[in-house]
Amino acid sequence: MKSLIMYILFILLIAILLPTVIIQNYKVENINSLENERSVDDTIKSKYIKIYNIETKTVETIDFEDYIKGVLATEMSGNFHIEALKAQAVASRTYAFHRLEVYKDGHPQHPETALCTGIHCQAYSSIKKLEEIHGEHWMEQYWDKFIEAVDSTKGQIMVYNEKVIDAMFHSTSGGMTEDSEMVFASAKPYLRAVVSPYEKESPKFTGTMCISVNDFINTITNEYDGINLTKKNIASKIKIVERSKSNRVKTINIDGKAITGRELRILLGLNSTNFDFSIDGKSNTITFDTIGYGHGVGMSQWGANGMASKGYKYDEILKYFYTGVKINSMY
């Protein structure tokens, strides 16, 4: 009888303790698993990032998705189609995350952080700043639209071969984007030139800039040694040598000096490298007629808006401008 009682007590003890041990082990294993998953990337773990404010020259800590909202409201017009805004939200999130990976120890121009609030990275404004710039009415009219674009694509980034891409973008391509190696150091398979037919509503689709011959000569001769330019010989000393397939100037020759279209664009402040020029001897001016606005690589913002107005969804827009990419979730 005593043995029977001991056996029953043993069975009860096992029945009570074993589930508790299993549950405790399950909790520990899952907590460990969660911690391991979160420790893969501190940026994802915290969802907070640090940005360098170029105006206050201070480092700010901000929620990553709130940062994307501030970027979107600064980079894009509130009048744009919601699908274009969603495309920009994913592009901006991808661009930011790529920089966070590349510049983990800080960017040379702002060593404390990978990102800043200026166009050197991508333009960002806080809610307070946006209210100061645009006023309360603008915020009431558009802010919820920016929130919708970011929240509906929360955590989405673009990858190529499972790696986060450098999601470059610009205002207006002028009808065709540009291969990355035509502008920057390397050829990237997802940054290929594509036709962008729906952006003629852009106010920067075409542009004109006039500069006096004297100012042009001074700018060029101050930048490059050994160039002999005068009012009399200038017409015979400047020649466009080579263009890319998107009609952007690759090389221009000035008095025997080969200068890239990008160099001249930066030097003179031209809207784009897709330009022609004419010299008026009577008024002593040089006129540059440009097509497009920006470097032309990656997604055209006005091109995206044009596609959205034609019924394209944001993921279709992104996969058109960024060749061969997939859209993944970073969370």
N, C-alpha and C positions, 0 to 999 in steps of 0.2 A: 504493500500500500504506500509506504514511504517512497519507494522507487517511482511509483506511478505519479505521485505528487511532484517529485523532483523533475520528472520528464515533462509534465504539463507546464511547470514553471519555466523550464528551459525553452520550450516551444513558444510560450508567450513572450519571453525576453527577446528571442530572435525576431518574432513578428513585429515587435515594437521598435527595436533598435535598427534592424536592417534597412527599412525604408528611409529612416533619418540619415543614416550613413550615405545611402545612395543619393538622396536629395542634396546633402551637403557637398558630396563629391561633384555632383552635376553643377551645382552653383559655382564651386571653385574652378572647375574646368571651363565653364562658360565665361566666367569673369576673366580668367587668364587668357582665353581665346579672344575676348573683346579687347583686352588691354594690348595683346599682340597685334590685333588688327589696327587699333588706333595708333600704335607706336610706329607703324609703317611710315607715316608722314605727319609731323607735328602740325603742319598747316591744316590738314584735314581733321586732325584730332581736336584742335581747339576751335577751328572755323574762324579764328581771328588772325588778322595780319597787321603788320606794321607798314606804314607809308610815311614818306618824307614830304612834309608840306613845304613847298618851295617859297611860299609867301612868308610864313612865320619862322621858317628854318628850324622846325621842330619835328619830332617823330610822333606820329599818332597811331594808336591801336584801334582797329575798327573791325567789325564783323565783315567777313569776306563778301557775303551777298549784299550787304548794305553798300560796300565799296563799289560793287558792280552797278548798283542802282545810281550812285553818284556819277559813275563813269558814263553810263548810258544817257543820263539827262544832260551831260556836258558834251558828249560826242555826237548826239543825234537830235534831230528836231522832233518835238512833240507832235508835229503834224504828220509824221511818217506813219505808214501802215504798221499795224501791230505785229505782223509777221516779219517785217523788216527790223523792227525793234527787238523782237525775239532773236533774230539772226545775229544782230549786233551784241545782244546780251551774251550769247554763247561765244561769239568771237572774242569779246572783251574778257570774259572769264577764262577762256583758253589762253589768251595772250598773257594775262596776269599770272596764271598758274605756271606757264612756261618760264616766265621771268623769275618766279619764285624758286623754280628748280635750278635754273642756270646760275642765278646770283644768290645762292644760299648764304654766302658770307657778305652780301651787300654789293651794290653796283659801284664801280669806280667813281661815278659822279655824285653818288650819295651812299657812302660806305656802310651806313648804319642799316640800310634797308635795300630791298630788291626793287621796290617800286616808289615812284614819287607822284605828286599831283599834277605835274606838267605834261606837255605834249612830248617831252623826251621819253616818257613811258606811254601813258595814255591819259588824257585830261580827266581830272576828277574834281568834283565840287561837292561840298557838304550841303545838307538841306539848308542850313543858315546862309551859306554862300549863294545858293540858287535863289533863295528868297530875295537876297540883296540885289542880285543881278536882274531877275525877271519880275519880282513882285508877287504878292499874294494871289492875284487873279491867275497868273500863269501857273502857279503851283496847284491851285484848285482845278485848273483845266487839264493839266497834263501829268501831274505827279503819280496819280493812281494808274495811269497808262504805263508809265515806266515800271512801277511796282509789279503790275500784271506781267509785263514782258520778262522780268527777272524771276519772279516767283514761279511762273509757269514753266520755266526752263531750269529750275534750281539744280545746281550741281553739274549741269551738262557741259562737257568739254569735248573738243575734237581731238582725235588721235589718228596717227598714220603708222601702220605696223605696230600698234599698241603703245606708241610713244606720243606724248602731248606735242602738238605742233606749235610752231611760231605763227600764230594767227594774225598776220599783218592785214591792215585794212587802210583805206584812204577814202577821200570824199567822192571824187568823180574820175572815172577812167578815161572818159572822152570817147567811149565806144569799144575799147578793148583794154584789158588789163595787161600786165607785163610779167615776163619770166623773172624770177627773183635774182638770177645772176646778172641780169642787165642793169640792176640797180645796186644790189648788195653783194657781199663777198662770195656767197655760195649758191649753187643750184639746188633747190629743194623740190622734190617730186610733187609735192602738194601745192606749190606756188607756181602754177603754169599759166601762161597767158590764155585768156578766154574772151570771146566776144561778149560785150555787154550792151545790148541794143536798146534798153529801156530807161535811159538816164538823161535824155535831152531836156527834161524839165529842170535839171540842175542849173542854178544861177551861175555856176562856175564851169559850165560845159565849154564855153569859149571865153577868152579874155584877151585884153590888149594892154600892153605896157609900153610907154614911150620914155626914152631916156636921151638926154642930150649927148651928142657925139663927144663933147669934152668929158662929161662924167663917165661915159663908157670907156674912153681911152685911159682916164685916170684910174678907174677901177681895175682894168685889165693889166696895165703896166705896173701898178702897185702890187699886184698879186703875183705876176710872172715876170721874171727877169729876162732881159734880152729881146723883148718884143718892141718893134718899131712901128708905132701907129700914129698917123697924123690925119687931119681932116681931108687932105688931098688923096692919101693912099688907102684909106680905110675900106672903101668899096671893093678894092681888089685884094685885100688882105684877109677877108673873112669868108670861109667856105664850109658848108656842112658836108662832111665826108661820108658819114655812115649813119643809117637809121636802123632801128630794130624792126621786127615784123609788125609791131603795133604802131609804127611810124614815129616812135620817139627817137630823139637825136642821141646816138651813141657817141659820136665823135664830131667835134667841130675844130677846124684848123684856123688859127689866128696867127698870121705872120710866121707860118712854119711850125707853130707850137700846137701839138695835139691836146685838146682839152675835152674831157667827157661832158656830155650833155648834163649830167648830174652836177658836176662841178660848176658849170655856168649857171644852172638853175639856182643853186644855192648862193652863188656870188652875186647874182643880179636880183634874186628874189622873184623868179618867174613862177607862174602857177604850176607849170609842168615842163617836162623835157620834150613834149610833143609841140614843137614850135617852128615857126618860120620868122624871118626878119626882113625888113626893108629899110634902106637908108635914104633919107630925104636931104639932099645937099642944100636946098634952099633954106630949110628950117634948122638944118644941122641936128637932126634927130634920128634915132634908130627906133623903129617900132617892132615889137615882138608880139606876134599873134599866137596865142596858146590854145590848145585843146585839152580839156581835163584839168583836174586840180589834185595835187598830191603825187606821191611816188609811183602810184599805179599798180602796186603789188598786192595780191590778195583780193579781199572783197571790196568792191565799190559800194559805198553806202547809198549813193543815189541809184546805182544799178540794182541794189537789193530792194530799194523802195519801189522801183519800177517793176521788178519781177513780182513783188508782193501785190501790187495793184493789178497784175495780170492773173492773179489767182495762185501763185506759187506759195507753198508753205515754207516756214523758216528752215526746216531741215533740207528741203530741196534747194533752197537758195544757197545754203552753206556748202552742200555737196557739189554745187555747180561752180562756185568760186574757188573752193579748195579741193583740188583733184584727189580722188581716192581716199577721202577721210571717212571715219566712222564717228558717230556721236555716242560717247560713253558718259556714265555718271561718276563723278569724283567722290561722292559720298557713299 
